[in-house]
């Protein structure tokens, strides 16, 4: 129990840092919406960033899912020195690999853009190619930063690793506000600068028992093991972003506003997942990796159950409120400057359909982490392939009936398919130990409390006047959202939801 409460304390502390980081990211999108709206330039930038982010995502999926358990294993069963030499070798090898990848992608930028965004032509095509090439210059910095943050997470320094979220937002905001003449080109250059700043931020936290070495060896048995684990991990961890990229690719042949609208909506979803799920998954992954290394299956199961309950407790009511208040959320967040009524209509609709899958996206990430803690990346890979195939098939069908909304709905449905598959396979892997009557009862209580929150959200949305103005929009949203959350908390208290009691104990002890 003491260990669990310590983990909850860590989760809450990491949540605070991530919330601040994601809030800056949200402010970045608000400012971008005011300056660029859903214009062609914003669509070009979002598309270029998506292409640039593909290798970043692949490297991130590779390292965050493999370095943590391998570093922990080396440190637990060998020594800190061998663990550090392994991490240094990974940083050196991947730094070189990222340079090669960036050079190739810069040279092939135009055919890549043409292949992925077949609907682009003329000025939009040329601008997307230019922005892609600029951002790829910073790929090596992003990749090295990913390796270093994984090492920090493996050492239990969760908050230090999460500080890397600030530079991208701050640089982007500065470029948008102070270099307005440069437009989205200035924002692209700010991305490169943010990669350098990410590394500089982490260096002070790496001092102490981490010592960098110049090891550069492909023959290291641990590198071969990493590659073996990484290849299946790449797709399993990047499924959300890859599905979103597929959505944007199919949307390139639709309306001009669709891609920016999808980006604004998806960024909000990622903001919510980042604030809620990333802290839970980050702390749980480190603990489950240690438990798997020590062959503590009972401890791993308990950590996973607790993480899933925490995810459901926080995500279910937020998902419901987002669906009910989708237009209020988008109006308060983005509607200013170039973001007009048409932008509001398209973006709120896309956000609503993405929000349907919010709880599925979160639980999927937690379940994947459990497999990876046991150094099994092949199972999540298979599930991810099935999920992507489902998403693509549903995209092609639903796009014909619902347009851009169908693309978002397909992603949400695919998320639920993957959660069901991962849970069933994990339960089989653990011999049925994962499921318990207590966990089922907790979920039923949370669902009932969520239903109460939905009723409150609908009532408040109907009763409150349609206030205008940026401040009053936030007031209206805050009133409706806070009222719904209070009803949810009250229902959880009445139903004696375990997660509410545990979180309240932590806050009382902290006070």
Secondary structure, DSSP 4 states (H G I P E B T S, - for coil): -HHHHHHHHHHHHHHHHHHHHHHHHHHHHHHHHHHHTT-HHHHHHHHHHHHHHHHHHHHHHHHHTTHHHHHHHHHHHT-HHHHHHHHHHHHHHHHHHHHHHHHHHHHTHHHHHHHH-TT--HHHHHHHHHHHHHHHTTHHHHHHHHHHHHHHHHTT-HHHHHTTHHHHHHHHHHHHHH-GGGHHHHHHHHHHHHHHHHHHHHHGGGTTT--------S--HHHHHHHHHHHHHHHHHSHHHHHHHHHHHHHTTS-HHHHHHHHHHHHHHHHHHIIIIIHHHHHHHHHHHHHHHTT-HHHHHHHHHHHHHHHHHHHHHHHHHHHHTHHHHHHHHH-STT--HHHHHHHHHHHHHHHTTHHHHHHHHHHHHHHHHTT--HHHHHHHHHHHHHHHHHHHHHHHHHTHHHHHHHHHHHHHHHHHHHHHHHHHHTTT-S--HHHHHHHHHHHHHHHHHHHHHHHHHHHS----SHHHHHHHHHHHHHHHHHHHHHHHHHHT-HHHHHHHHHHHHH-
